[in-house]
Amino acid sequence: MKRTSQLVLSSAIALAASMATASAASAQVFTPTFMGPASSGDVGVYVSDAVGGTAIEGIWRQRAGSYDLGLRAGFIDAGDGALSVGAELRSPLHVQSEPISLALTAGAQGVFGDGNAIGVQGGITAGHTFVPGAFTLSPYVHPRIALTRPLADGADFGADVLADLGVDLGFQPNLSVRLNVGLSSHGPDWGLGLAFRR
């Protein structure tokens, strides 16, 4: 089983590393996911430099049986400004993959204002939670395939390979600080967030 988890993690890292050579003629739609494999219900505020400008978003997540549902909305300070809205799903995989935790993910997001575009994405997130003391440390990698489309006459969907490298720092009783580096054919971006677990 340890070999299986190592193979899954190696594949995820290889996919993330391929970002340096990936190319696609797709629109920028997706802000960082801040999504490790562990199930959680929380609400947070996130800042990132994705989608061509600084984005400030609120993200709400709720456990719903064996999976998590999430909604996000925010403002992107790019051009004349744009509104970002989206929905997401995370489904933890209960397989013999210890010490690596895995979850399937899916999401849809749209940017409306300066550079209207929509997109859908799906992938897998893999990571592990360490408990070195009074806090938890949860690094993860989250590779995904995305289809995006500008909302313009005659525009087609474009494919892109995305990946997030992130870490969640959990503090008692219910606070998480989340760091994210996103990789795509458009180049790297960063993200920082503060979430309150419920």
Secondary structure, DSSP 8 states (H G I E B T S, - for coil): -HHHHHHHHHHHHHHHHGGGG---------------SS---EEEEEEE--TTSEEEEEEEEEEETTEEEEEEEEEEESTT-EEEEEEEEEEEE-SS-TT-EEEEEEEEEEEEETT-EEEEEEEEEEE--B--SSEEEEEEEEEEEEEEEESSTT---EEEEEEEEEEEEEETTTEEEEEEEEE-TT--EEEEEEEEE-
